[in-house]
Amino acid sequence: MSETPTATMSENAATEPATDNSAAEATEENTVLFTDFGLDGRVLAALSDVGYEKPSPIQAATIPVLLEGRDVVGLAQTGTGKTAAFAIPALSRMAELPPTKNTQILVLAPTRELALQVAEAFSSYASHMENFTVLPVYGGSPYGPQLAGLRRGAQVVVGTPGRVIDHIEKGSLDLSELQYMVLDEADEMLRMGFAEEVDQILSKTPEDKQVALFSATMPTAIRRIAKKYLKDPAEITVKAKTTTGTNTRQRYLQVMGPHKLDAMTRILEAEDFDGVIAFVRTKMATEDLADKLKSRGYRAAAINGDIPQQQRERTVEALRDGKIDILVATDVAARGLDVERISLVVNYDIPHDTESYVHRIGRTGRAGRSGDAILFMTPREKYLLRAIEKATRQPVEQMHLPSAETINNLRMSKFAEKITETLSSEDVSIFRDLITNYETEHNVPAAEIAAALAVMAQGGRPLLVQDLPEAPKGQRERAAGGRDAMGSRGPTRALTEGNATYRIAVGRRQRVMPGSIVGAIANEGGLSAAQIGGIDIRSDHSLVELPADLSQDQLRALSRTRIGGELIHLELDSGRKPRRDQGDFGGSRGGYGSDRPFKKKFDGDRPYKKKFDGDRSFSKDRGERSDFAGQGAGARKPRHKSY
């Protein structure tokens, strides 16, 4: 599990006064402590365990209002501490109610990742509450573990709208005793096409519940929901004045997870840096990445919360003295770190909040020195990049990975330099005589002997690299534009690096809609909507841009997927007619014919199973954590920008 960040905001964070007079006004010089709110003792004990003392501005403004029982509309950017702002008062109020196993708190989140993050936070804040369970539910994962968790009882359910709807319709999620409901990232939910689902869920909840709605913006649709379902809400606006150093160059690289290590080593080879910090999310990842970098010849070390303080201090001192060059760290372990020679920060794992990002890149470019910060981002994490740019009010420029040709030229040049340096600084007479004798005895040219010695010097490591996988050549050519690029609707954008064009055997004749395609592929293939590129719907088939490296499990699941009752027969596009001679590979999935995003009819057990390592169910009374599977239903869109 990733380490829990502190709730205290940056000193630069500030709030605007709440628009409701009853809301506490938080200022930059906020001196309020969590102990001043009158929270339940068990919640305070949990906050103490994770090191929370001073609330962030949104927490200081929101918690007292929610403790009073009022509805709240909170306007705040991602990364301002919203989760604690609604979770802490909800748990404190729940602690006063009679014990029950029924669901009392429901949180709706737009994505699987956010649902998991919120569930982890609730579990952390409720660690001292007995017989207490937090259950995340989202689409694409098997229903079995979720149904079992709901049957056992979950006081807090955190879910994406599509899967919550499924459980309500099946009768597995009973909201009759719901006391508290949260809409987190409400504007993002509506942007992704969940307006109808949110309305439907809210309409099935008790009238007397308390509602907290959090959003970065206040579009008309959000105001409509607030007016319809919230009772005299206090409107609290908090803006994080998070800024990044002007002398730090910020760039991002779009790279798939399996290629991150290669991407990092190429950057280290191609650009000139001194000390480096690479940030990852988990303690285990620090050791893993440090070991992999050391195996590639880099002087690297890890620091995390499990490493004793004395050892951490020795590791930082080694970085300061130049005995190591790369420090792999978690946010918590690197807090307060100031080493002058750090010239590059690599966000190997993108942070989920802007405060962490600002803290991370603040390790370089200090005291007037220049620095570089590079952010690794997978396609599904684009929304986090948008949040960072919006919060810091600074653009993050895109960079491109150094090509294999560039890296290979550099390596050969450095190899030649080592030969020159060795010839000028070392006594090679013994080895010269050895090679001369070998040349005479074995009748082998000196150049061949030198080549063999060079291979030996490499120690089994390849000298040259190859380009990372990309779309097949034919697809890249079609992606350049014109009618053959992705369809018959004129020029379109080039394929995203690492993507390919796939053909599915449904089109306008089957009355298929973009939302149906996105929903079916994302749910059955375990993909997020961000991984689904251009969609071109033609008369008898459609072309869809997807990652080129889909696993066999994903391809197998997608080959059995139906849209509007029709098997889609997913295959790489080769310009041929779609196949019509294939048999039926599985039972009917049903429900994909609707143009509502991800709207599915529940038809019982699924004829397939997938394993992921993401979903988690937290249970205090059993001390267990069961792994669910799949991809969040929150990754839905009603339509696609590129079709």
LUMLUM-187123 format. One record per residue: x, y, z of N, C-alpha, C, O in turn. Coordinates in steps of 0.2 Angstrom, whole numbers, plus 5000, padded with zeros to 4 digits. Layout:
XYZXYZXYZXYZ
...
This chain:
500449945000500050005000500450065000501050065003
500250114996500650174996500650215003500150205007
501150255004501150295010500650345010500550375005
500350365016499850415016500150485017500550495022
500050525012500350595013500050635018499550625021
500450685021500150725026499650775024499650785018
499250795028498650835026498850905026498550945023
499450925029499550995030499751025023500150985019
499451075021499551105014500251145014500551155019
500451165008501051205007500951275010500351295011
501451305012501451375015501151425010500851475012
501151405004500851444999500151444998499851484994
499851395001499151375000498751435003498951455009
498151445000497751495003497051485001496951444997
496551515005495851505003495551575002495751625005
495051574998494551634998494051625003493851565005
493751675005493251665010492651625008492451625002
492351585012491751545010491251585008491151635012
490851565003490251605002489651605007489251645007
489751555011489251545016489551575023490051545025
489151615026489451645032489651595038490051605042
489251535038489351485043489951445042490151415047
490251445036490851415035491451445038491551505037
491851405041492451435044492951455038493051425033
493251515040493651545035494351525036494651535042
494651495031495351475032495851525029495751545024
496451535032496951585030497551545029497651495031
498051585026498751555025499051545032499351495033
498851585037499151575044498651535048498551555054
498451485045497951445049498251415055498751375055
497951425061498251395067497751345070497951325076
497251325067496751275069497151205069497451195064
496951165074497251095074496651055073496051075075
496750995071496150945071495850935078495250915078
496250935083495950925090495450985092495150975097
495451035088494951095090494251085087493851115088
494151025083493551015079493050975083492450975081
493250945089492750905093492650845089492050815090
493150815086493050745082493050695087493250695093
492750635085492750575089493450555091493950555086
493550525097494250515099494550455095495150465094
494150415092494450355088494750385081495250365079
494350435078494650465072495250505074495750505070
495250545079495850585081496450535082497050555080
496350475085496950435086497150415079497750405078
496750395074496950375068497350435064497850425061
497150495065497450555062498150565065498650575062
498150545072498850555075499350495072499950515071
499050445071499450385068499750405061500350385060
499450445057499650455051500050525051500250555045
500050555057500450615057500050685055500350735054
499450675055499050735054498950785060498750755066
499150845060499050885066498650955064498150975067
498850985058498551045056498151035049498451015044
497551055049497151045043497351085037497651145039
497251065031497351105026496751165025496351155029
496851215021496351265021495651235019495151255023
495551185014494951165013494651125019494051125020
495051085022494851045028494651095034494151085037
495051145035494851195040494151225039493851245044
494051235033493451275031492851225031492251245032
492951165029492351115027492151075033491651065034
492651045037492551005042492051025047491550995049
492051095050491551115055490851115052490451105056
490851135046490151145043489851075042489251065043
490251025040489950955039489850925046489350885046
490250935051490050915057489350945060489050905064
489251005058488551025060487950995056487451005058
488150955051487550915048487350955041486850935038
487651005040487451045034487751015027488250985027
487351025022487651005015488151055013488151115015
488651035009489151075007489351064999489251014997
489451124996489751124989490451154990490551214992
490951104989491651134989491951134983491951094979
492251194981492551214975493351214977493551254980
493651164974494351154976494651114970494351064968
495351124969495651084964495851024967495851014973
496050974962496350914964496950924968497450964966
497050884974497650894978497650944983498150954986
497050974985497051014990496850984997496751025002
496750924997496550885003495850875004495550875010
495450864998494750864999494550795002494050795006
494950745001494650675004494650675011494150655014
495150705014495050705022494550755024494250745029
494450805020493950855021493250825022492850855026
493050775018492450745018492450685022491950665025
492950645022493050585026493050585033492650555037
493450635036493550645043492850665047492650625051
492450715044491850725048491350675047490950655051
491350635041490850585040490950525045490450495048
491550505046491750455051491650475058491350435062
491750535059491650565066490850555068490650545073
490450575063489750575064489450505064489050495068
489750465060489550395060489650355067489350315069
490250375070490450345076489950355082489950325087
489550415081488950425086488350385085487950385089
488350345079487750315077487750235080488350215081
487250205081487250135083487550095078487550105072
487950045080488349995076487849965071487349945072
488149955065487749925059488249905054488749925053
487949855050488349825044488149855038488449845033
487549895038487249925032487649985030488050015034
487649995023488050055021487750125023487150135022
488150165026487950225029488250285025488050335025
488850265022489250325018489350295011489550235010
489150335006489250314999489650374996489450434996
490150354992490650404989490650384981490750334980
490450434977490450424970491150454967491250514969
491550424963492150444961492150434953491850374951
492450474949492450464942492850404939492750374934
493450384943493850334940494050284945493950294951
494250224943494450174947495050194952495050184958
495550234949496050254953495850304959496150294965
495450344958495150394963494750354968494850364974
494350304966493950264970494450224975494250224981
494950194973495450164977495750204982495850194988
495950264979496350314984495850334989496050344995
495250354988494750374993494650314998494550325004
494550254995494450195000495050185005494950175010
495650195002496250185006496250245012496350225018
496050305010496050355015495550345020495650355026
494850325018494350305023494650255028494550255034
494950205025495150145029495650165034495750145040
496150215032496650245036496350285042496550275048
495850325041495550365046495150325050494950355056
494850265048494450225052494850165056494550125058
495450175056495850115058495750095066495850045068
495450145070495350135077494550115078494350105084
494150115073493450095073493350015072493649995067
493049985077492949915077492449895072491949935071
492549835069492049805065491849855059491249865058
492349875056492149925051492449905044493049885044
492149915039492349895032492249955027491749985027
492749965023492650005017492749965011493249925011
492249975006492249925000492249974994491850004993
492849964990492850004983492449954978492649894978
492049984974491749944969491749984962491650044962
491949944957492049984950491949934945492049874946
491849954939491649914933492249874931492849894932
492149824927492649784924492949734928493249684926
492849734935493049684939492449634941491949644940
492649574943492149524944491649544949491849574954
491049524949490549544954490549504960490449524965
490849434959490849394965491149424971490849424976
491749444971492049474977491649534980491649544986
491449574975491049634978490349614981490249644986
490049564978489449544981489549514988489149524992
490049474988490249444995490349505000490149495006
490749554998490849605002490249645005490249665010
489849655000489149685002488749645006488449665011
488749575005488349535009488649535016488249535021
489349535017489549535024489449605027489449605033
489349655023489249725026489749765025490349755027
489649825022490149875021489849945023489349975020
490049975029489850035031489950095026489550145025
490550085022490750145017490850105011491150055010
490450125006490550104999490850164995490550214994
491350154991491650204987491650164980491950114979
491350204975491250174969491150214963491050274964
491250194957491150224951490350224949490050174951
490150274946489350274945489150214941488550184943
489450184936489150124932489050064937488550034937
489550044941489549994945489049994951488749954953
489050054953488550074959487850064956487450034960
487750084950487050074947486950004946486349974948
487449964944487349894943487149854950486649814950
487449874955487349844962486649864964486349824968
486449924963485849954965485249914962484749884965
485349904955484849874951484749794953484249764953
485349764955485349694956485049684963484949624965
485049734967484849734974485349714979485249704985
486049714977486549694981486749754986487149744991
486649814983486849874987486149914990485749934986
486149904996485549935000485650005003486150005007
485350055000485550125002484950155007484950215008
484550105010483950135014484250165020483850205023
484850145023485050175029485650225028486050245032
485650255022486250295020486150365024485650395024
486750385027486750445031487050505027486950555028
487550485023488050535020488250515013488450455012
488250555009488450545002488950594999488850655001
489450574996489950624993489950614985489950554983
489950664982490150664975490850704974490850764975
491350654973492050684972492150694965492050654961
492550754964492650764957492050764952492050734947
491550804955490850804951490950824944490650794940
491350874943491350904936491650854931491550844926
492150814934492550764930492050704928492050674923
491550694933491050634932490650654926490450614922
490350724927489950744921490250754915489950734910
490950774915491250774909491350704905491350704899
491450654909491450584907490850554905490850494903
490250594906489650564904489250534909488750494907
489350544915488950514920488350554923488150534929
488150604920487550644922486950604924486650604929
486750554919486150514920486250474926485750464930
486850434926486950394932486950424939486650394943
487250484939487250524945486550534947486350534953
486150564943485450574944485050514947484750514952
485150464943484850394945485050374952484550354956
485650374954485850354960485650404966485350384971
485650464965485450514970484650504971484450514977
484250494966483550484966483350424970482850414973
483850374971483750314975483950314982484050264986
484150374984484450384991483950414996483550454993
483950405002483550435007483550515007484050545005
482950545008482850615008483250655013483550705012
483350625019483650655024484450645025484750665030
484750615020485450615020485850675020485550725018
486450675022486850735021487250725015487550675013
487350785011487750775004488350825004488250885006
488850805002489450845001489650834993489750784991
489650894990489850894983490450934982490550984984
490950894979491650934978491750934970491750884967
492050994968492151004961492651054960492751104964
493051044955493551104953493251164950493451214951
492651154946492351204943491551204945491351154948
491251254943490451254944490051264938489751314937
490051214933489651224927488951214929488751204934
488551234924487851234925487551164927487051164932
487851114925487551044927487651034934487251004937
488251054937488351044944487951084948487651064953
487751154946487351194950486651164950486251164954
486451134944485751094944485751044949485251034952
486251004949486250944954486250974961485850944965
486651024962486651054969485951074971485751074977
485651114966484951144968484451084969483951094973
484451034965483950984965484050934972483550914975
484650924973484750864978485050894985485050854990
485350954985485650974991485151024995484851064991
485151025001484751075005485151125008485551115013
485051185006485351245008486151235010486351245015
486451215004487151205005487651265007487451315004
488151255011488651305011489151295006489351235004
489251345002489751344997490451374999490451425001
490951324998491551345001492051344995492151284992
492451394994492951394989493651404991493751444995
494051354989494751354991495151354985495051304981
495651394984496151394979496851374982497051414986
497151324979497851314981498351354977498351344971
498651404980499151444976499751404976500351434978
499751344973500351314973500751334967500451334961
501351354968501751374962502451334962502651304967
502751324956503351294955503851344953503751394951
504551324955505051364954505151384946505051344942
505251454945505251474938505951454935505951454929
506451434939507051414936507151334936507651304935
506551304936506551234935506151214928505551234928
506451184924506151164918505751104919505951054921
505051104917504651054918504451024911504251054907
504550954911504350914905503950854907504050824912
503550824902503250764903503450714897503450744891
503450654898503550604893502950554894502850524899
502650544888502050494888502350424887502650414881
502350384892502650314891502250264895502050274900
502250204892501850154895502250124900502850124900
501850094905502250074912502850024910503350034913
502749974906503349924905503949954902504449924903
503850014899504450044896504750104900505150134898
504550114906504750164910505550164912505850214911
505750104913506450094915506850104909507350144910
506750084903507050094897507050174896507550204894
506550204897506450274895506950314900507250364898
506950294906507350334911508050324910508450374910
508250264908509050254907509250294900509750314900
508750294895508950334889509050404891509450444888
508550434895508650504897509250514901509550564899
509450474905510050484909510650474904511150514906
510650444899511150434894511250494890511750524888
510650524888510650574883510750644885510950684882
510550654891510550724894511050724900511150674903
511350784901511850794906511550814913511250864913
511650774917511350784924511850764929512350724928
511750794935512250774941511850734946511750674944
511650754951511250714956510550704954510250754951
510150644955509550634952509050604958509350564962
508450634958507950594963507450574958507150604954
507250504959506650474956506150464961506250424966
505550484960505050474965504550424962504350424956
504450374967503950324965503350324971503450364976
502850284970502250294975502350244981502150264986
502650194980502650144986503350124988503850134985
503450104994504050084997504350024993504950034992
503949984991504249924988504549944981505049914979
504249994978504450014971505150054972505550054967
505350084978505950114978506550064978507050074974
506450004981506949954981507049924974507549914972
506449914971506449874965506749924960507149894956
506649984959506950024954507650034955508050034951
507850044962508550054963508949994961509450004958
508649934963509049874961509149874953509649854951
508549884949508649884942509149934939509449924934
509149994942509650044940510350024941510750034937
510449994947511149964949511349914944511949914942
510849874942511049814937511249844931511549804927
511049904929511149934923511749984923511950024919
512149974929512750014930512750084933513250114933
512150104936512050164939512150154946512050104949
512450214949512550214957511850234960511750294960
511450194962510850214964510650184971510950134973
510250214975510050194982509350214983509050254980
508950174988508250184989508250214996508650195001
507750264997507550285004506750275004506450305000
506550255010505850255011505650245018506150245022
505050245020504850255027505050195031505050195038
505250135028505450075032506150075033506350035037
506550115030507250115031507450155037507150215038
507850135042507950165048508250235046508650245041
508150285051508350355050509050365049509250395044
509450325053510150335052510450305045510850345042
510150255042510350235036510050285031510450295026
509550315031509250365027509750425026509950445021
509950445032510450495033511050485029511350525026
511350425030511950405027511850395019512350415015
511250375017511150375010511150445007511350455001
510750495010510750565008511450595008511650625003
511850575013512550605013512950575007513350605004
512850515006513150485000512950514993513450524989
512350534993512150574987512450644987512750664982
512550674993512850734993513550734991513850784988
513950684993514650674992514750644985515350644984
514250624981514450604975514550524975514850504970
514450494980514550414980514050384977514150324975
513450414977512850384973512650444969512650504971
512350424963512050474959511250484958511050534957
510950424960510250424959509950404966510150354968
509450444968509050424974508350404972508050444969
508150344974507450324973507050334979507250304984
506550374979506250394985505450394985505150404979
505150384991504450404991504350474994504850504996
503750504993503650574995503850585002504150635004
503550535007503750545014504450545016504650585019
504850495013505550495014505950555012506450565015
505750585007506150635004505950705007506150755004
505450705011505250775014505750815017506150785021
505850875015506350915018507050905015507550935018
507150865010507750845007508050905004507750934999
508650925005508950985001509750965000510150965004
509850934994510550924992510650964986510350964981
511251004986511351054981511451024974511351054969
511750964974511950934967511350904964511450874958
510750904967510150874963509950924957509750984958
510050904951509950944945509350914941509050944937
509050854943508550824940508050784945508350744949
507450794944506950754947506550724942506250754938
506450654943506050614939505450594942505550554947
504850614940504250584943504150514939503650514935
504450464942504350394939503650374939503350344934
503350384945502650374945502250444946502550484951
501850464942501450524943501150534950500750484951
501150584953500850594960500050604958499850634953
499650584963498950594963498750664965498150674965
499150704968498950764970499550814969500050804968
499250874967499750934965500250954971500750974969
500050944977500450964982501150924982501650944983
501050854981501550814981502050824975502650824975
501750844969502150864963502550924965503150924963
502250974968502651034969503151024974503751044973
503050984979503550964984504150924980504750934982
503950874976504450834973504950884968505550874969
504650924964505050954959505451014963505951044960
505251034969505551084973506251054976506651094979
506350994975507050964977507550984972508150984974
507451014967507951044962507751114960507251144962
508251154957508151224956508051264962507651314962
508451244967508351284974508951334974509451334971
508751394978509251444979509551474973510151484972
509151484968509351514962509651474957509851494951
509751404959510051364954509551334949508951334950
509751314943509351294938509251214939509651184942
508651194937508451124938508051094932507751134929
507951024932507550994927507050954931507250914936
506450944929505950894931505650864926505350894921
505650794926505250754920504750714923504850684929
504150714920503550674923503450624918503350634912
503450554920503250504916502450494917502150494922
502150494911501350484911501150434906501350434900
500750394909500350344904499750384901499550424904
499450354896498950394893498350394897497950444897
498250344902497650354906497750404912497250414916
498350434913498450474918498450554915498750594919
498250564910498250634907497850684911498050734912
497350654915496950704919497350724925497150784927
497850684927498250704932498750764930498850814934
498950754924499350814921498950874920499250924922
498350864918497950924917497850964924497851024925
497750924929497650944936498250984938498251034942
498850954937499450984939499551054936499751104939
499451054929499551114925499051174928499251234928
498451154929497951194931498051224938498051284940
498351184943498451204950499051244950499151294954
499651234946500251264946500251324942500651374942
499751334937499651384932500251394928500451444926
500651334927501251334923501151274918500951214920
501351284912501251224907501851174908502451194910
501751114907502251064907502351044900501951014897
502951054897503051044890503150964889503450934893
502950944883503050874881503750864878504050904875
504050814880504750794877504650724874504150684875
505150714870505150644866505750604868506250634869
505650544868506150494870506750494865506650494859
507350504868507950494863507850434859507750384862
507950444853507950384848508450334849509050344852
508350274847508850224847509550244844510050224846
509450274838510050294834510450344839511050344839
510150394842510450444846510850404852511450424853
510550364855510850324861511450284858511950284861
511350244853511850204850512450244848513050224849
512350304845512950344843513250374849513950374849
512950384855513250414861513650354864514150364866
513350294864513750234867514350224863514850204866
514350224857514950204853515450264854516050244854
515250324854515650374855516050374862516650384863
515650354867515950344874516350284874516850294878
516250234871516650174871517350194867517850174870
517350234862517950254859518350304863518950294864
517950344867518350384872518650344877519250364879
518350294880518650254885519350214882519850214886
519250194876519850174873520450224873521050204874
520250284870520750334870521050354877521650354878
520650354882520850374889521250314892521750324895
521150254890521550194893522150194889522650184893
522250204883522850204879523350264882523950254882
523050314884523450374887523650374894524050404896
523250334898523350334905523650264908523750264914
523550214904523750144907524350114903524450124897
524650074906525250034903524949974900524649924904
524849964893524549914890525049864887524849824883
525649874889526149834885526049754886526149714881
525849734892525749664893525249634889525249584886
524649674888524149654884524249654877524049624873
524749704875524949714868525349644866525149624861
525749624870526149564869525649504869525749464865
525149504873524749444873524349444867524249384864
524049504864523749504858524149484852523949444848
524749504852525249494847525349414847525349384841
525449384852525549314853524949274850525049224847
524349294853523749264851523649264843523449224840
523849324840523749344833524149294829523949264824
524749284832525249234828525049164829525049124824
524849144835524749074836524149054833524048994831
523549094833522949074830522749104823522249084821
523249144821523149164814522449204814522049194809
522349244819521749284819521949364819522349384823
521549404815521749474814521649504821521249494825
522049554822522049594828521349624829521149634835
521049654824520449684824519949634827519449654831
519949574825519449524828519549504835519149504839
520249504837520349494844520149554848519849544854
520249614846519949674849519249674850518949694855
518949654845518149644845517949604850517449614854
518249544851518149494856518249524863517849514868
518749554864518949594870518349644872518249644878
518149674867517649724868516949694871516649714875
516849634868516249594870516349574877515849574881
516949554879517049534886516949594890516749584896
517249654888517149704893516449724894516349754899
516049714889515249724890514949684896514449704898
515249634897515049584903514349564901513949554906
514149544895513549514893512949574892512449554890
513149634893512649684892512649714885513249724882
512149714881512149734874512349814874512149854878
512749824869513049894868512549934865512449994867
512149914860511649954856510949934859510749884861
510449984858509749974860509349974854509549994848
508749954854508249964849507650004851507550014857
507350034846506750074847506250034851506149974850
505950074856505350044859504750024855504750054849
504349974856503849954852503350014850503250054854
503150014844502650064841502150024837502249964835
501750064834501250044829501550014823502050034821
501249954820501549934814501649984809501250034809
502049974804502250024799501650044795501550104794
501249994793500650014788500150054792499850094789
500050044798499650084802499850154803499450204803
500550164804500850224805500750264798500550324799
500750234793500750274786499950294785499850344783
499550244787498850264786498650324791498150364790
498950324797498850374802499050444800498850494804
499450444795499750514793499150554791499250624791
498550534788498050574786497650544780497850494778
497150584778496750554772496250504774496150494780
495950484769495350434770495550374773495150344776
496150354772496350284774496750294781496850234784
496750344784497050354790496750314796496950274799
496150334797495750304802494950304800494550284804
494850314794494150314791494050354785494550384782
493450364784493250404778492950474779492650504775
493250504785492950574787493450624786493450674790
493950614782494450664781495050654785495150604789
495550704785496150694789496050684796495550714799
496450644800496450634807497150644810497550644806
497150644816497850644819498250584819497950534817
498850584820499250524819499150484825498950504831
499350424825499250374830499750394836500250414835
499450394842499850404848500450344848500250294847
501050364850501550314850501350264855501150274860
501450204852501350144856500650114855500450064858
500250154851499550134849499550094842499950104838
498950064841498850034834498150034833497750054837
497950034826497250034824496949964824497249914821
496349954827496049884827495349894823495049944823
495149844821494549834817494049794821494149744824
493449824822492849784825492349774820492149824816
491949724820491449704815490749734817490249694815
490749794819490049824820490149894818490649924818
489649924814489649994812488950024812488550014816
488850064807488250104807487650064806487050074808
487750004802487149964801486949934807486349914808
487349924812487149894818486949954823486849944829
486950014821486750074825487250084831486950104836
487850064830488350074835488450144837488550184832
488550164843488750234845489450234848489650174851
489850284848490450294851490450274858490950234860
489950294862489950274869489950204870490150174875
489550164866489450094866490150064865490350014869
490550084860491150054859491650064865491950024867
491650124867492150144873491950104879492350074882
491350094880491050054886491249984886491549954890
491149954880491249884879491949864879492149824883
492349904876493149894876493449904882493849864885
493249964886493549974892493349924897493749904901
492749904898492449854903492749794902493049754906
492749764895492949694894493649684894493949634895
494049744891494749734890495149764896495749764896
494849794901495149814907495549884905496049894908
495349924900495649984898495250044901494650034903
495650094901495250164903495150194897495350184891
494650244897494450284891495050324888495050334882
495550344893496050374890496550334886496950364882
496450274886496850224882496550214875496850184871
495950234874495550224868495650284864495350344866
495950284858496050344854495450354849494950354851
495650374843495150384838494650334837494850274837
494050344835493550304833493250324827493050384826
493250284822492950294815492350244814492550184813
491750264814491250214813491050214806490850264803
491150154802490950154795490350114794489950094799
490150094788489450064787489449994790488949974794
489949954789489849884792490449864797490549804799
490849914799491349904804491649964806491450024804
492049964811492350024814493050014816493249964817
493450074816494150074817494250104824493950164825
494650074828494750104835495550104836495850054835
495750154839496450164841496550134848496250164853
496950084849497050054856497850044857498150044852
498050024863498750014864498949954859498549904859
499549954856499749904852499949844856500049784853
500149844862500349794866499849764871499949744876
499249754868498649724872498949644874499149614869
498749624880498949564882498549504879497949524876
498749444879498349394876497649384880497149374877
497649394886497049394890496549454888495949434887
496849514887496449564884496149544877495549564876
496549524873496349504866495749454866495349454863
495949404871495449344871494749374874494249354871
494749414879494149444882493749484877493149484876
494149524873493849574868493549534862493149554859
493849474860493649434855492949404856492549394852
492749404863492149374864491649434866491049414869
491849494865491449544867490849564862490949554856
490249584865489749594860489549674861489549694867
489349704856488949764856488349764852488249744847
487749774856487149774853486949704851486649694846
487249654854487149584853487549554848487549494846
488049594844488449574839489149564842489449604845
489449504840490149494842490649544838490449554832
491049574841491449634838492049604834492349634830
492349544835492849514832493449564831493649574826
493749584837494249634837494849604834495049544835
495149634829495849614826496249674824495949734823
496849674823497249724820497049744813496949694809
496949804812496749824805497249814800497849844801
497049784795497549774789497249794782497549784777
496749834783496449854777495949814773495649824768
495849744776495449694773494749704776494549744780
494249674773493549674775493549634782493949594783
493049654786492949624792492749554791492449534787
493049504796492849434795492149424797491849454802
491849384793491149364794491049294795490449264796
491549254795491449174795491649154802491749084802
491749194807491949164813491249144817490749174817
491349094821490849074825490749114832491149164833
490249094835490049124842490549104847490549044848
490949144850491349124855491149124862491549114867
490549154864490349154871489649174871489249194866
489349174877488649194878488549264877489049304877
487949284877487749354875487949394881487749374887
488249454880488349504885487749554886487649574891
487449564880486949614880487049674883487549694886
486549724881486549794885487049844882487049894884
487449824877487949874874487649914868487949964866
486949904867486749934861486550004863486450054858
486450024869486250094871486850144870487450124870
486650204868487150254867487350284873487750334873
487050264879487250294885487950264887488050204886
488450304890489050284891489050224896488850234902
489350174894489450114899488850084902488850044906
488250104899487650084902487550004900487549994894
487449964905487449894903486849864907486649884913
486549814904485949774908486349724911486749684909
486149714917486449664922486149594920485549584920
486649544917486349484915486649424919486749374916
486849434925487149384929487849374928488249424927
488049314929488749294930489049304923488749294918
489749334923490049344917490449284914490649244918
490449264907490749204905491449214904491849184900
491749264908492549274908492749294914492349324918
493449284916493749314922494349344920494749324916
494549394923495149434923495449444929495149454934
496149444930496449464936496849524936497249534931
496749574940497149634941497349634948497149594952
497749684950498049694956497749754960498149784964
497249784957497049854959496549854965496749884970
495949824964495449834968495549804975495849754976
495349834980495449814987494849824991494549874991
494749774996494249785001494549785008494949735009
494349835011494749845018494249825023493649855024
494449785028493949755033494349755039494849715040
494149795044494449805051494249745055494749715059
493649715055493549665059493749595057493849545062
494049585051494249525049495049525048495349475047
495249585048495949595046496149575039496749545038
495749575035495849545028495849605023495549655024
496149585017496149625011496049585005496549555003
495449585002495449534996495549574990495249634989
495849544985496049584979495449574974495249514972
495149624971494749624966495049624959495649614959
494749634954495049634948494749694943494149714945
495049714938494749754933494849824933495349844936
494549854929494649924927494049964929493449944928
494150024931493550064934493050084929493250104923
492450084931491950104927491950184926491650204921
492350214930492450284930492750304924492750364922
493050264920493450284914492950284908493150274902
492350314909491850314903491850384900491950434903
491650374894491450444890490850434886490750374884
490450484885489850474881489950474874489650454870
490550504872490750514865491450524865491850534870
491750514859492550514859492750574854492350594849
493250614857493450674853493650664846493550704842
493950604845494250594838493850554833494050544827
493250544834492850504829492550554824492250534820
